[in-house]
Amino acid sequence: MEFAYAMSALAAGISVISSGIVGLGQGIATGKAAEAIARQPEAKGSIMSTLVIGIAVAETTAIYGFVIGILLLFANPLLK
């Protein structure tokens, strides 16, 4: 039972790491969008809409990782 809890905790930690990786990717994407707007201010609308859609998709990945981590820790039937 302790081994199952340890593996669940390890898997939860790995799944939550995805949030940090997604944050890094969102920061890079935002920086590149700012550069693109600085180079072509007239294309701001299309750049911003593409950025918002991309960040929304990336954020859902982070939320899924967080939810899986919570489920692994608190809803594991092997631990009861």
Secondary structure, DSSP 8 states (H G I E B T S, - for coil): -HHHHHHHHHHHHHHHHHHHHHHHHHHHHHHHHHHHHHH-GGGHHHHHHHHHHHHHHHHHHHHHHHHHHHHHHHS-GGG-
